[in-house]
Amino acid sequence: MNETVNKETVPAIAPGLRFQWEEAQDCHVLLYPEGMIKLSPSAGEILRRCDGQKTIDDIIAELNEQFPDADLADDVMTFLEKAVENGWIRT
């Protein structure tokens, strides 16, 4: 997969995956036909904003507003690059 990720990219959860809160796991998860990916709290916060409407810059701005004491831009970009590589999101 050679998708480019930059701050103008508009990510969305990849077709075939479903993002949801899983009460039994006490975390956000990505569901796919063969199983489930349990997400860390930070991964859940990022992916719940990947709605196909917001740019990565918008997502970073929202996260910076919610977590003002953290410098998140590099971590968000790194995570989303990995999410594209893993096929979790499309751009």
HTML snippet that shows the backbone in 3Dmol.js (N, CA, C, O; Angstrom):
<script src="https://3Dmol.org/build/3Dmol-min.js"></script>
<div id="view" style="width:600px;height:400px;position:relative"></div>
<script>
const pdb = `
ATOM      1  N   MET A   1       0.850  -1.176   0.000  1.00  0.00           N
ATOM      2  CA  MET A   1       0.000   0.000   0.000  1.00  0.00           C
ATOM      3  C   MET A   1       0.893   1.235   0.000  1.00  0.00           C
ATOM      4  O   MET A   1       1.732   1.389   0.888  1.00  0.00           O
ATOM      5  N   ASN A   2       0.727   2.099  -0.964  1.00  0.00           N
ATOM      6  CA  ASN A   2       1.560   3.286  -1.096  1.00  0.00           C
ATOM      7  C   ASN A   2       0.778   4.572  -0.871  1.00  0.00           C
ATOM      8  O   ASN A   2       1.000   5.557  -1.574  1.00  0.00           O
ATOM      9  N   GLU A   3      -0.116   4.578   0.081  1.00  0.00           N
ATOM     10  CA  GLU A   3      -0.883   5.786   0.358  1.00  0.00           C
ATOM     11  C   GLU A   3      -0.016   6.771   1.125  1.00  0.00           C
ATOM     12  O   GLU A   3       0.689   6.398   2.062  1.00  0.00           O
ATOM     13  N   THR A   4      -0.079   8.020   0.719  1.00  0.00           N
ATOM     14  CA  THR A   4       0.670   9.066   1.383  1.00  0.00           C
ATOM     15  C   THR A   4      -0.179   9.679   2.481  1.00  0.00           C
ATOM     16  O   THR A   4      -1.375   9.916   2.310  1.00  0.00           O
ATOM     17  N   VAL A   5       0.467   9.930   3.616  1.00  0.00           N
ATOM     18  CA  VAL A   5      -0.213  10.559   4.747  1.00  0.00           C
ATOM     19  C   VAL A   5       0.453  11.903   4.998  1.00  0.00           C
ATOM     20  O   VAL A   5       1.661  11.981   5.221  1.00  0.00           O
ATOM     21  N   ASN A   6      -0.359  12.965   4.958  1.00  0.00           N
ATOM     22  CA  ASN A   6       0.132  14.292   5.335  1.00  0.00           C
ATOM     23  C   ASN A   6      -0.996  14.999   6.075  1.00  0.00           C
ATOM     24  O   ASN A   6      -2.083  14.443   6.232  1.00  0.00           O
ATOM     25  N   LYS A   7      -0.744  16.210   6.523  1.00  0.00           N
ATOM     26  CA  LYS A   7      -1.726  16.892   7.374  1.00  0.00           C
ATOM     27  C   LYS A   7      -3.016  17.256   6.653  1.00  0.00           C
ATOM     28  O   LYS A   7      -4.008  17.582   7.305  1.00  0.00           O
ATOM     29  N   GLU A   8      -3.027  17.209   5.320  1.00  0.00           N
ATOM     30  CA  GLU A   8      -4.254  17.479   4.560  1.00  0.00           C
ATOM     31  C   GLU A   8      -5.027  16.197   4.245  1.00  0.00           C
ATOM     32  O   GLU A   8      -6.140  16.262   3.723  1.00  0.00           O
ATOM     33  N   THR A   9      -4.459  15.050   4.552  1.00  0.00           N
ATOM     34  CA  THR A   9      -5.107  13.766   4.327  1.00  0.00           C
ATOM     35  C   THR A   9      -6.392  13.688   5.152  1.00  0.00           C
ATOM     36  O   THR A   9      -6.440  14.156   6.289  1.00  0.00           O
ATOM     37  N   VAL A  10      -7.430  13.092   4.564  1.00  0.00           N
ATOM     38  CA  VAL A  10      -8.710  12.894   5.247  1.00  0.00           C
ATOM     39  C   VAL A  10      -8.891  11.382   5.457  1.00  0.00           C
ATOM     40  O   VAL A  10      -9.366  10.681   4.565  1.00  0.00           O
ATOM     41  N   PRO A  11      -8.510  10.891   6.638  1.00  0.00           N
ATOM     42  CA  PRO A  11      -8.571   9.437   6.870  1.00  0.00           C
ATOM     43  C   PRO A  11      -9.963   8.966   7.273  1.00  0.00           C
ATOM     44  O   PRO A  11     -10.748   9.716   7.853  1.00  0.00           O
ATOM     45  N   ALA A  12     -10.249   7.712   6.953  1.00  0.00           N
ATOM     46  CA  ALA A  12     -11.499   7.065   7.349  1.00  0.00           C
ATOM     47  C   ALA A  12     -11.187   5.601   7.657  1.00  0.00           C
ATOM     48  O   ALA A  12     -10.237   5.028   7.124  1.00  0.00           O
ATOM     49  N   ILE A  13     -11.995   5.017   8.514  1.00  0.00           N
ATOM     50  CA  ILE A  13     -11.837   3.598   8.823  1.00  0.00           C
ATOM     51  C   ILE A  13     -12.002   2.813   7.517  1.00  0.00           C
ATOM     52  O   ILE A  13     -12.908   3.081   6.729  1.00  0.00           O
ATOM     53  N   ALA A  14     -11.129   1.859   7.306  1.00  0.00           N
ATOM     54  CA  ALA A  14     -11.122   1.083   6.059  1.00  0.00           C
ATOM     55  C   ALA A  14     -12.396   0.255   5.915  1.00  0.00           C
ATOM     56  O   ALA A  14     -12.959  -0.216   6.903  1.00  0.00           O
ATOM     57  N   PRO A  15     -12.843   0.084   4.666  1.00  0.00           N
ATOM     58  CA  PRO A  15     -13.996  -0.785   4.416  1.00  0.00           C
ATOM     59  C   PRO A  15     -13.733  -2.185   4.976  1.00  0.00           C
ATOM     60  O   PRO A  15     -12.613  -2.690   4.897  1.00  0.00           O
ATOM     61  N   GLY A  16     -14.752  -2.796   5.531  1.00  0.00           N
ATOM     62  CA  GLY A  16     -14.608  -4.128   6.099  1.00  0.00           C
ATOM     63  C   GLY A  16     -14.256  -4.122   7.573  1.00  0.00           C
ATOM     64  O   GLY A  16     -14.295  -5.166   8.224  1.00  0.00           O
ATOM     65  N   LEU A  17     -13.910  -2.952   8.114  1.00  0.00           N
ATOM     66  CA  LEU A  17     -13.617  -2.826   9.537  1.00  0.00           C
ATOM     67  C   LEU A  17     -14.707  -1.999  10.196  1.00  0.00           C
ATOM     68  O   LEU A  17     -15.301  -1.120   9.571  1.00  0.00           O
ATOM     69  N   ARG A  18     -14.962  -2.288  11.453  1.00  0.00           N
ATOM     70  CA  ARG A  18     -15.906  -1.481  12.223  1.00  0.00           C
ATOM     71  C   ARG A  18     -15.225  -1.037  13.506  1.00  0.00           C
ATOM     72  O   ARG A  18     -14.676  -1.854  14.245  1.00  0.00           O
ATOM     73  N   PHE A  19     -15.265   0.254  13.763  1.00  0.00           N
ATOM     74  CA  PHE A  19     -14.691   0.837  14.968  1.00  0.00           C
ATOM     75  C   PHE A  19     -15.803   0.996  15.992  1.00  0.00           C
ATOM     76  O   PHE A  19     -16.853   1.558  15.682  1.00  0.00           O
ATOM     77  N   GLN A  20     -15.585   0.507  17.210  1.00  0.00           N
ATOM     78  CA  GLN A  20     -16.612   0.652  18.235  1.00  0.00           C
ATOM     79  C   GLN A  20     -16.008   0.486  19.623  1.00  0.00           C
ATOM     80  O   GLN A  20     -14.904  -0.033  19.786  1.00  0.00           O
ATOM     81  N   TRP A  21     -16.770   0.945  20.625  1.00  0.00           N
ATOM     82  CA  TRP A  21     -16.420   0.710  22.027  1.00  0.00           C
ATOM     83  C   TRP A  21     -16.898  -0.697  22.371  1.00  0.00           C
ATOM     84  O   TRP A  21     -18.045  -1.054  22.102  1.00  0.00           O
ATOM     85  N   GLU A  22     -16.024  -1.479  22.958  1.00  0.00           N
ATOM     86  CA  GLU A  22     -16.359  -2.845  23.341  1.00  0.00           C
ATOM     87  C   GLU A  22     -16.357  -2.913  24.864  1.00  0.00           C
ATOM     88  O   GLU A  22     -15.302  -2.942  25.497  1.00  0.00           O
ATOM     89  N   GLU A  23     -17.556  -2.937  25.438  1.00  0.00           N
ATOM     90  CA  GLU A  23     -17.699  -2.923  26.900  1.00  0.00           C
ATOM     91  C   GLU A  23     -16.946  -4.080  27.556  1.00  0.00           C
ATOM     92  O   GLU A  23     -16.283  -3.889  28.576  1.00  0.00           O
ATOM     93  N   ALA A  24     -17.045  -5.266  26.982  1.00  0.00           N
ATOM     94  CA  ALA A  24     -16.392  -6.440  27.572  1.00  0.00           C
ATOM     95  C   ALA A  24     -14.870  -6.284  27.621  1.00  0.00           C
ATOM     96  O   ALA A  24     -14.219  -6.818  28.519  1.00  0.00           O
ATOM     97  N   GLN A  25     -14.306  -5.554  26.658  1.00  0.00           N
ATOM     98  CA  GLN A  25     -12.858  -5.347  26.616  1.00  0.00           C
ATOM     99  C   GLN A  25     -12.452  -4.060  27.345  1.00  0.00           C
ATOM    100  O   GLN A  25     -11.273  -3.849  27.630  1.00  0.00           O
ATOM    101  N   ASP A  26     -13.431  -3.205  27.641  1.00  0.00           N
ATOM    102  CA  ASP A  26     -13.206  -1.897  28.262  1.00  0.00           C
ATOM    103  C   ASP A  26     -12.253  -1.046  27.424  1.00  0.00           C
ATOM    104  O   ASP A  26     -11.364  -0.376  27.949  1.00  0.00           O
ATOM    105  N   CYS A  27     -12.466  -1.092  26.099  1.00  0.00           N
ATOM    106  CA  CYS A  27     -11.636  -0.298  25.197  1.00  0.00           C
ATOM    107  C   CYS A  27     -12.312  -0.204  23.832  1.00  0.00           C
ATOM    108  O   CYS A  27     -13.257  -0.937  23.541  1.00  0.00           O
ATOM    109  N   HIS A  28     -11.811   0.711  23.001  1.00  0.00           N
ATOM    110  CA  HIS A  28     -12.239   0.756  21.608  1.00  0.00           C
ATOM    111  C   HIS A  28     -11.572  -0.398  20.872  1.00  0.00           C
ATOM    112  O   HIS A  28     -10.467  -0.819  21.214  1.00  0.00           O
ATOM    113  N   VAL A  29     -12.256  -0.894  19.868  1.00  0.00           N
ATOM    114  CA  VAL A  29     -11.745  -1.997  19.065  1.00  0.00           C
ATOM    115  C   VAL A  29     -12.037  -1.741  17.589  1.00  0.00           C
ATOM    116  O   VAL A  29     -12.911  -0.952  17.233  1.00  0.00           O
ATOM    117  N   LEU A  30     -11.292  -2.420  16.763  1.00  0.00           N
ATOM    118  CA  LEU A  30     -11.599  -2.525  15.336  1.00  0.00           C
ATOM    119  C   LEU A  30     -12.030  -3.960  15.109  1.00  0.00           C
ATOM    120  O   LEU A  30     -11.277  -4.897  15.376  1.00  0.00           O
ATOM    121  N   LEU A  31     -13.241  -4.124  14.616  1.00  0.00           N
ATOM    122  CA  LEU A  31     -13.754  -5.463  14.324  1.00  0.00           C
ATOM    123  C   LEU A  31     -13.601  -5.746  12.844  1.00  0.00           C
ATOM    124  O   LEU A  31     -13.826  -4.869  12.009  1.00  0.00           O
ATOM    125  N   TYR A  32     -13.224  -6.955  12.524  1.00  0.00           N
ATOM    126  CA  TYR A  32     -13.141  -7.413  11.147  1.00  0.00           C
ATOM    127  C   TYR A  32     -13.644  -8.850  11.126  1.00  0.00           C
ATOM    128  O   TYR A  32     -13.748  -9.468  12.185  1.00  0.00           O
ATOM    129  N   PRO A  33     -13.959  -9.404   9.959  1.00  0.00           N
ATOM    130  CA  PRO A  33     -14.617 -10.717   9.920  1.00  0.00           C
ATOM    131  C   PRO A  33     -13.886 -11.818  10.691  1.00  0.00           C
ATOM    132  O   PRO A  33     -14.532 -12.706  11.248  1.00  0.00           O
ATOM    133  N   GLU A  34     -12.576 -11.777  10.734  1.00  0.00           N
ATOM    134  CA  GLU A  34     -11.824 -12.842  11.379  1.00  0.00           C
ATOM    135  C   GLU A  34     -11.495 -12.569  12.839  1.00  0.00           C
ATOM    136  O   GLU A  34     -10.941 -13.436  13.515  1.00  0.00           O
ATOM    137  N   GLY A  35     -11.828 -11.373  13.345  1.00  0.00           N
ATOM    138  CA  GLY A  35     -11.471 -11.109  14.726  1.00  0.00           C
ATOM    139  C   GLY A  35     -11.608  -9.657  15.140  1.00  0.00           C
ATOM    140  O   GLY A  35     -12.450  -8.911  14.641  1.00  0.00           O
ATOM    141  N   MET A  36     -10.737  -9.285  16.081  1.00  0.00           N
ATOM    142  CA  MET A  36     -10.839  -7.982  16.705  1.00  0.00           C
ATOM    143  C   MET A  36      -9.439  -7.474  17.057  1.00  0.00           C
ATOM    144  O   MET A  36      -8.564  -8.245  17.451  1.00  0.00           O
ATOM    145  N   ILE A  37      -9.249  -6.170  16.908  1.00  0.00           N
ATOM    146  CA  ILE A  37      -8.011  -5.515  17.314  1.00  0.00           C
ATOM    147  C   ILE A  37      -8.358  -4.619  18.488  1.00  0.00           C
ATOM    148  O   ILE A  37      -9.140  -3.679  18.349  1.00  0.00           O
ATOM    149  N   LYS A  38      -7.775  -4.909  19.652  1.00  0.00           N
ATOM    150  CA  LYS A  38      -7.982  -4.063  20.827  1.00  0.00           C
ATOM    151  C   LYS A  38      -7.061  -2.852  20.704  1.00  0.00           C
ATOM    152  O   LYS A  38      -5.876  -2.990  20.403  1.00  0.00           O
ATOM    153  N   LEU A  39      -7.619  -1.664  20.939  1.00  0.00           N
ATOM    154  CA  LEU A  39      -6.872  -0.424  20.772  1.00  0.00           C
ATOM    155  C   LEU A  39      -6.527   0.196  22.114  1.00  0.00           C
ATOM    156  O   LEU A  39      -7.293   0.103  23.074  1.00  0.00           O
ATOM    157  N   SER A  40      -5.367   0.827  22.167  1.00  0.00           N
ATOM    158  CA  SER A  40      -4.988   1.588  23.351  1.00  0.00           C
ATOM    159  C   SER A  40      -5.902   2.809  23.450  1.00  0.00           C
ATOM    160  O   SER A  40      -6.531   3.181  22.460  1.00  0.00           O
ATOM    161  N   PRO A  41      -5.986   3.436  24.617  1.00  0.00           N
ATOM    162  CA  PRO A  41      -6.813   4.638  24.732  1.00  0.00           C
ATOM    163  C   PRO A  41      -6.424   5.729  23.721  1.00  0.00           C
ATOM    164  O   PRO A  41      -7.301   6.369  23.140  1.00  0.00           O
ATOM    165  N   SER A  42      -5.139   5.941  23.510  1.00  0.00           N
ATOM    166  CA  SER A  42      -4.730   6.980  22.558  1.00  0.00           C
ATOM    167  C   SER A  42      -5.095   6.597  21.127  1.00  0.00           C
ATOM    168  O   SER A  42      -5.522   7.454  20.353  1.00  0.00           O
ATOM    169  N   ALA A  43      -4.936   5.328  20.762  1.00  0.00           N
ATOM    170  CA  ALA A  43      -5.329   4.880  19.420  1.00  0.00           C
ATOM    171  C   ALA A  43      -6.829   5.053  19.221  1.00  0.00           C
ATOM    172  O   ALA A  43      -7.270   5.460  18.146  1.00  0.00           O
ATOM    173  N   GLY A  44      -7.614   4.747  20.249  1.00  0.00           N
ATOM    174  CA  GLY A  44      -9.057   4.929  20.166  1.00  0.00           C
ATOM    175  C   GLY A  44      -9.439   6.384  19.967  1.00  0.00           C
ATOM    176  O   GLY A  44     -10.332   6.692  19.177  1.00  0.00           O
ATOM    177  N   GLU A  45      -8.762   7.291  20.686  1.00  0.00           N
ATOM    178  CA  GLU A  45      -9.042   8.727  20.547  1.00  0.00           C
ATOM    179  C   GLU A  45      -8.742   9.217  19.131  1.00  0.00           C
ATOM    180  O   GLU A  45      -9.475  10.042  18.585  1.00  0.00           O
ATOM    181  N   ILE A  46      -7.669   8.706  18.545  1.00  0.00           N
ATOM    182  CA  ILE A  46      -7.312   9.113  17.184  1.00  0.00           C
ATOM    183  C   ILE A  46      -8.303   8.513  16.177  1.00  0.00           C
ATOM    184  O   ILE A  46      -8.865   9.231  15.351  1.00  0.00           O
ATOM    185  N   LEU A  47      -8.511   7.207  16.252  1.00  0.00           N
ATOM    186  CA  LEU A  47      -9.345   6.544  15.241  1.00  0.00           C
ATOM    187  C   LEU A  47     -10.807   6.966  15.309  1.00  0.00           C
ATOM    188  O   LEU A  47     -11.489   6.951  14.284  1.00  0.00           O
ATOM    189  N   ARG A  48     -11.307   7.341  16.479  1.00  0.00           N
ATOM    190  CA  ARG A  48     -12.717   7.753  16.536  1.00  0.00           C
ATOM    191  C   ARG A  48     -12.937   9.060  15.791  1.00  0.00           C
ATOM    192  O   ARG A  48     -14.076   9.423  15.497  1.00  0.00           O
ATOM    193  N   ARG A  49     -11.865   9.764  15.484  1.00  0.00           N
ATOM    194  CA  ARG A  49     -11.960  11.014  14.726  1.00  0.00           C
ATOM    195  C   ARG A  49     -11.731  10.803  13.222  1.00  0.00           C
ATOM    196  O   ARG A  49     -11.888  11.735  12.434  1.00  0.00           O
ATOM    197  N   CYS A  50     -11.369   9.603  12.834  1.00  0.00           N
ATOM    198  CA  CYS A  50     -11.122   9.292  11.414  1.00  0.00           C
ATOM    199  C   CYS A  50     -12.457   8.963  10.755  1.00  0.00           C
ATOM    200  O   CYS A  50     -12.789   7.798  10.537  1.00  0.00           O
ATOM    201  N   ASP A  51     -13.215  10.012  10.442  1.00  0.00           N
ATOM    202  CA  ASP A  51     -14.586   9.861   9.970  1.00  0.00           C
ATOM    203  C   ASP A  51     -14.763  10.142   8.475  1.00  0.00           C
ATOM    204  O   ASP A  51     -15.885  10.164   7.970  1.00  0.00           O
ATOM    205  N   GLY A  52     -13.652  10.355   7.777  1.00  0.00           N
ATOM    206  CA  GLY A  52     -13.757  10.670   6.359  1.00  0.00           C
ATOM    207  C   GLY A  52     -14.168  12.102   6.095  1.00  0.00           C
ATOM    208  O   GLY A  52     -14.415  12.469   4.946  1.00  0.00           O
ATOM    209  N   GLN A  53     -14.247  12.927   7.142  1.00  0.00           N
ATOM    210  CA  GLN A  53     -14.625  14.329   7.022  1.00  0.00           C
ATOM    211  C   GLN A  53     -13.490  15.267   7.443  1.00  0.00           C
ATOM    212  O   GLN A  53     -13.274  16.315   6.835  1.00  0.00           O
ATOM    213  N   LYS A  54     -12.776  14.869   8.489  1.00  0.00           N
ATOM    214  CA  LYS A  54     -11.729  15.719   9.070  1.00  0.00           C
ATOM    215  C   LYS A  54     -10.372  15.404   8.455  1.00  0.00           C
ATOM    216  O   LYS A  54     -10.058  14.250   8.162  1.00  0.00           O
ATOM    217  N   THR A  55      -9.571  16.456   8.265  1.00  0.00           N
ATOM    218  CA  THR A  55      -8.184  16.243   7.861  1.00  0.00           C
ATOM    219  C   THR A  55      -7.381  15.823   9.090  1.00  0.00           C
ATOM    220  O   THR A  55      -7.842  15.966  10.223  1.00  0.00           O
ATOM    221  N   ILE A  56      -6.188  15.311   8.856  1.00  0.00           N
ATOM    222  CA  ILE A  56      -5.311  14.978   9.980  1.00  0.00           C
ATOM    223  C   ILE A  56      -5.007  16.232  10.784  1.00  0.00           C
ATOM    224  O   ILE A  56      -4.912  16.166  12.009  1.00  0.00           O
ATOM    225  N   ASP A  57      -4.855  17.358  10.129  1.00  0.00           N
ATOM    226  CA  ASP A  57      -4.640  18.616  10.838  1.00  0.00           C
ATOM    227  C   ASP A  57      -5.819  18.920  11.769  1.00  0.00           C
ATOM    228  O   ASP A  57      -5.606  19.364  12.897  1.00  0.00           O
ATOM    229  N   ASP A  58      -7.058  18.689  11.317  1.00  0.00           N
ATOM    230  CA  ASP A  58      -8.245  18.878  12.156  1.00  0.00           C
ATOM    231  C   ASP A  58      -8.208  17.939  13.366  1.00  0.00           C
ATOM    232  O   ASP A  58      -8.509  18.340  14.490  1.00  0.00           O
ATOM    233  N   ILE A  59      -7.834  16.692  13.115  1.00  0.00           N
ATOM    234  CA  ILE A  59      -7.768  15.689  14.188  1.00  0.00           C
ATOM    235  C   ILE A  59      -6.744  16.106  15.230  1.00  0.00           C
ATOM    236  O   ILE A  59      -7.013  16.037  16.429  1.00  0.00           O
ATOM    237  N   ILE A  60      -5.569  16.541  14.780  1.00  0.00           N
ATOM    238  CA  ILE A  60      -4.530  17.000  15.712  1.00  0.00           C
ATOM    239  C   ILE A  60      -5.028  18.196  16.517  1.00  0.00           C
ATOM    240  O   ILE A  60      -4.790  18.271  17.723  1.00  0.00           O
ATOM    241  N   ALA A  61      -5.714  19.126  15.865  1.00  0.00           N
ATOM    242  CA  ALA A  61      -6.240  20.306  16.565  1.00  0.00           C
ATOM    243  C   ALA A  61      -7.247  19.891  17.648  1.00  0.00           C
ATOM    244  O   ALA A  61      -7.214  20.420  18.759  1.00  0.00           O
ATOM    245  N   GLU A  62      -8.135  18.950  17.329  1.00  0.00           N
ATOM    246  CA  GLU A  62      -9.104  18.468  18.325  1.00  0.00           C
ATOM    247  C   GLU A  62      -8.408  17.809  19.504  1.00  0.00           C
ATOM    248  O   GLU A  62      -8.766  18.039  20.659  1.00  0.00           O
ATOM    249  N   LEU A  63      -7.413  16.990  19.203  1.00  0.00           N
ATOM    250  CA  LEU A  63      -6.683  16.304  20.273  1.00  0.00           C
ATOM    251  C   LEU A  63      -5.899  17.297  21.130  1.00  0.00           C
ATOM    252  O   LEU A  63      -5.833  17.151  22.350  1.00  0.00           O
ATOM    253  N   ASN A  64      -5.309  18.303  20.494  1.00  0.00           N
ATOM    254  CA  ASN A  64      -4.576  19.330  21.252  1.00  0.00           C
ATOM    255  C   ASN A  64      -5.518  20.116  22.155  1.00  0.00           C
ATOM    256  O   ASN A  64      -5.133  20.544  23.243  1.00  0.00           O
ATOM    257  N   GLU A  65      -6.751  20.303  21.701  1.00  0.00           N
ATOM    258  CA  GLU A  65      -7.744  20.996  22.527  1.00  0.00           C
ATOM    259  C   GLU A  65      -8.150  20.130  23.722  1.00  0.00           C
ATOM    260  O   GLU A  65      -8.310  20.626  24.837  1.00  0.00           O
ATOM    261  N   GLN A  66      -8.314  18.830  23.469  1.00  0.00           N
ATOM    262  CA  GLN A  66      -8.720  17.913  24.536  1.00  0.00           C
ATOM    263  C   GLN A  66      -7.574  17.637  25.510  1.00  0.00           C
ATOM    264  O   GLN A  66      -7.802  17.461  26.707  1.00  0.00           O
ATOM    265  N   PHE A  67      -6.343  17.599  24.996  1.00  0.00           N
ATOM    266  CA  PHE A  67      -5.165  17.296  25.812  1.00  0.00           C
ATOM    267  C   PHE A  67      -4.146  18.412  25.643  1.00  0.00           C
ATOM    268  O   PHE A  67      -3.126  18.213  24.983  1.00  0.00           O
ATOM    269  N   PRO A  68      -4.400  19.596  26.231  1.00  0.00           N
ATOM    270  CA  PRO A  68      -3.574  20.780  25.970  1.00  0.00           C
ATOM    271  C   PRO A  68      -2.131  20.688  26.483  1.00  0.00           C
ATOM    272  O   PRO A  68      -1.274  21.450  26.034  1.00  0.00           O
ATOM    273  N   ASP A  69      -1.854  19.787  27.395  1.00  0.00           N
ATOM    274  CA  ASP A  69      -0.500  19.692  27.955  1.00  0.00           C
ATOM    275  C   ASP A  69       0.404  18.756  27.172  1.00  0.00           C
ATOM    276  O   ASP A  69       1.553  18.547  27.562  1.00  0.00           O
ATOM    277  N   ALA A  70      -0.082  18.191  26.087  1.00  0.00           N
ATOM    278  CA  ALA A  70       0.704  17.235  25.305  1.00  0.00           C
ATOM    279  C   ALA A  70       0.983  17.786  23.913  1.00  0.00           C
ATOM    280  O   ALA A  70       0.139  18.467  23.330  1.00  0.00           O
ATOM    281  N   ASP A  71       2.151  17.498  23.388  1.00  0.00           N
ATOM    282  CA  ASP A  71       2.502  17.841  22.008  1.00  0.00           C
ATOM    283  C   ASP A  71       2.297  16.572  21.179  1.00  0.00           C
ATOM    284  O   ASP A  71       3.155  15.688  21.162  1.00  0.00           O
ATOM    285  N   LEU A  72       1.164  16.489  20.498  1.00  0.00           N
ATOM    286  CA  LEU A  72       0.712  15.231  19.907  1.00  0.00           C
ATOM    287  C   LEU A  72       0.954  15.073  18.414  1.00  0.00           C
ATOM    288  O   LEU A  72       0.813  13.965  17.896  1.00  0.00           O
ATOM    289  N   ALA A  73       1.305  16.119  17.715  1.00  0.00           N
ATOM    290  CA  ALA A  73       1.330  16.077  16.249  1.00  0.00           C
ATOM    291  C   ALA A  73       2.187  14.937  15.702  1.00  0.00           C
ATOM    292  O   ALA A  73       1.725  14.182  14.847  1.00  0.00           O
ATOM    293  N   ASP A  74       3.404  14.799  16.172  1.00  0.00           N
ATOM    294  CA  ASP A  74       4.286  13.745  15.643  1.00  0.00           C
ATOM    295  C   ASP A  74       3.751  12.356  15.952  1.00  0.00           C
ATOM    296  O   ASP A  74       3.791  11.466  15.104  1.00  0.00           O
ATOM    297  N   ASP A  75       3.246  12.172  17.178  1.00  0.00           N
ATOM    298  CA  ASP A  75       2.712  10.863  17.558  1.00  0.00           C
ATOM    299  C   ASP A  75       1.480  10.494  16.736  1.00  0.00           C
ATOM    300  O   ASP A  75       1.318   9.342  16.334  1.00  0.00           O
ATOM    301  N   VAL A  76       0.614  11.475  16.487  1.00  0.00           N
ATOM    302  CA  VAL A  76      -0.582  11.222  15.683  1.00  0.00           C
ATOM    303  C   VAL A  76      -0.184  10.840  14.257  1.00  0.00           C
ATOM    304  O   VAL A  76      -0.713   9.880  13.698  1.00  0.00           O
ATOM    305  N   MET A  77       0.749  11.593  13.672  1.00  0.00           N
ATOM    306  CA  MET A  77       1.198  11.277  12.306  1.00  0.00           C
ATOM    307  C   MET A  77       1.802   9.879  12.241  1.00  0.00           C
ATOM    308  O   MET A  77       1.495   9.114  11.327  1.00  0.00           O
ATOM    309  N   THR A  78       2.656   9.540  13.200  1.00  0.00           N
ATOM    310  CA  THR A  78       3.287   8.217  13.215  1.00  0.00           C
ATOM    311  C   THR A  78       2.243   7.119  13.332  1.00  0.00           C
ATOM    312  O   THR A  78       2.303   6.119  12.617  1.00  0.00           O
ATOM    313  N   PHE A  79       1.281   7.307  14.239  1.00  0.00           N
ATOM    314  CA  PHE A  79       0.231   6.306  14.405  1.00  0.00           C
ATOM    315  C   PHE A  79      -0.577   6.140  13.125  1.00  0.00           C
ATOM    316  O   PHE A  79      -0.835   5.014  12.699  1.00  0.00           O
ATOM    317  N   LEU A  80      -0.980   7.247  12.506  1.00  0.00           N
ATOM    318  CA  LEU A  80      -1.800   7.154  11.295  1.00  0.00           C
ATOM    319  C   LEU A  80      -1.032   6.545  10.125  1.00  0.00           C
ATOM    320  O   LEU A  80      -1.617   5.838   9.305  1.00  0.00           O
ATOM    321  N   GLU A  81       0.267   6.809  10.038  1.00  0.00           N
ATOM    322  CA  GLU A  81       1.078   6.143   9.010  1.00  0.00           C
ATOM    323  C   GLU A  81       1.053   4.639   9.218  1.00  0.00           C
ATOM    324  O   GLU A  81       0.912   3.882   8.257  1.00  0.00           O
ATOM    325  N   LYS A  82       1.190   4.195  10.469  1.00  0.00           N
ATOM    326  CA  LYS A  82       1.136   2.755  10.777  1.00  0.00           C
ATOM    327  C   LYS A  82      -0.261   2.193  10.519  1.00  0.00           C
ATOM    328  O   LYS A  82      -0.401   1.067  10.040  1.00  0.00           O
ATOM    329  N   ALA A  83      -1.300   2.983  10.838  1.00  0.00           N
ATOM    330  CA  ALA A  83      -2.663   2.534  10.607  1.00  0.00           C
ATOM    331  C   ALA A  83      -2.926   2.307   9.115  1.00  0.00           C
ATOM    332  O   ALA A  83      -3.622   1.363   8.742  1.00  0.00           O
ATOM    333  N   VAL A  84      -2.372   3.171   8.269  1.00  0.00           N
ATOM    334  CA  VAL A  84      -2.489   2.984   6.818  1.00  0.00           C
ATOM    335  C   VAL A  84      -1.745   1.713   6.412  1.00  0.00           C
ATOM    336  O   VAL A  84      -2.277   0.891   5.666  1.00  0.00           O
ATOM    337  N   GLU A  85      -0.513   1.553   6.902  1.00  0.00           N
ATOM    338  CA  GLU A  85       0.272   0.343   6.579  1.00  0.00           C
ATOM    339  C   GLU A  85      -0.474  -0.922   6.993  1.00  0.00           C
ATOM    340  O   GLU A  85      -0.436  -1.926   6.283  1.00  0.00           O
ATOM    341  N   ASN A  86      -1.157  -0.876   8.152  1.00  0.00           N
ATOM    342  CA  ASN A  86      -1.886  -2.046   8.661  1.00  0.00           C
ATOM    343  C   ASN A  86      -3.230  -2.245   7.977  1.00  0.00           C
ATOM    344  O   ASN A  86      -3.892  -3.261   8.191  1.00  0.00           O
ATOM    345  N   GLY A  87      -3.643  -1.271   7.148  1.00  0.00           N
ATOM    346  CA  GLY A  87      -4.923  -1.377   6.456  1.00  0.00           C
ATOM    347  C   GLY A  87      -6.118  -1.013   7.325  1.00  0.00           C
ATOM    348  O   GLY A  87      -7.252  -1.359   6.990  1.00  0.00           O
ATOM    349  N   TRP A  88      -5.881  -0.315   8.444  1.00  0.00           N
ATOM    350  CA  TRP A  88      -6.964   0.085   9.338  1.00  0.00           C
ATOM    351  C   TRP A  88      -7.721   1.283   8.825  1.00  0.00           C
ATOM    352  O   TRP A  88      -8.927   1.399   9.047  1.00  0.00           O
ATOM    353  N   ILE A  89      -7.022   2.191   8.130  1.00  0.00           N
ATOM    354  CA  ILE A  89      -7.679   3.363   7.585  1.00  0.00           C
ATOM    355  C   ILE A  89      -7.354   3.484   6.113  1.00  0.00           C
ATOM    356  O   ILE A  89      -6.367   2.934   5.626  1.00  0.00           O
ATOM    357  N   ARG A  90      -8.207   4.220   5.414  1.00  0.00           N
ATOM    358  CA  ARG A  90      -7.938   4.578   4.019  1.00  0.00           C
ATOM    359  C   ARG A  90      -7.812   6.082   3.978  1.00  0.00           C
ATOM    360  O   ARG A  90      -8.351   6.787   4.831  1.00  0.00           O
ATOM    361  N   THR A  91      -7.108   6.561   2.995  1.00  0.00           N
ATOM    362  CA  THR A  91      -6.893   8.004   2.866  1.00  0.00           C
ATOM    363  C   THR A  91      -7.426   8.496   1.545  1.00  0.00           C
ATOM    364  O   THR A  91      -7.339   9.687   1.249  1.00  0.00           O
TER     365      THR A  91
END
`;
const viewer = $3Dmol.createViewer("view");
viewer.addModel(pdb, "pdb");
viewer.setStyle({}, {cartoon: {color: "spectrum"}});
viewer.zoomTo();
viewer.render();
</script>
